[in-house]
Amino acid sequence: MRQFFKLLLVATFLVMATSLVGCGGRDEALVGTWTWDGNPDYLFTFNSDGTGRRGGGANHIETFTWSTSGDTLRVNLDNAPFLFDVRNERWNYTVRGNTLTIDSLQTANRGEIMFTYTRR
């Protein structure tokens, strides 16, 4: 009987650890759809499963996976943008209420490429 409880305890611990690893690295405050500059054609959508899409109109949609660590947002594009061949983007981000601000970490000067989105 004692062996059974030990196994049950170990199994419970493994399930909890796996759940925490699966949820880690995603900021639930990002989940949802965000519009850039109030334009409904320029969207950034973060799904709770770590996938997303963004686009500037019907002809230009990018799909991606995303994760966070501290105040860093990583976006790994499935298809490269038409202007740049960057597949792995890093952004400093903040969510305050219904406002998402992202600041590129791909450039040496912070604030050089910064966008503000509003929750839709």
Buried (B, 14 or more C-beta within 10 A) or exposed (E): EEEEEEEEEEEEEEEEEEEEEEEEEBBEBBBBBBBBEEEEEBBBBBBEEBEBBBBBEEEEEBEBBBBBEEEEBBBEBEEEBEEEEEEEBBBBBEBEEEEBBBBBBEEEEEEEBEBEBEBE
